[in-house]
């Protein structure tokens, strides 16, 4: 009984996956979300600038402490 149920499930999966794939292929985003990409890019620029700023300040402090 269990083997028959498993066989039935395995035979029904490919058809279900094919139907889902065609539905997903027909979906569109609706409108462009460029503002989201721009926001992410700006955040990365700010984080990069912040890291560079911290590195410069740390190097300045190390020079003062090291006596170089």
C-alpha positions, 0 to 999 in steps of 0.5 A: 500500500505504501509503495503504491502511494509513493509511486502515485506521488512520484508520478504526479510531481512532474506534472505539478512542477511543470504547471508551476514552472509555466505559471512562474514564467508568465509572471512579471514584476509589474514595475521597475524597482530602480529606487531599491537598487539605488538605495542599496548602492547608496548604502554600500557607498556609505558603508564603504566610506565609513570603513575607510574613515575608521581605517584612516583614524585607526592608522593615525592613532597607531602612528601616535601610539607607536611613535613613528 
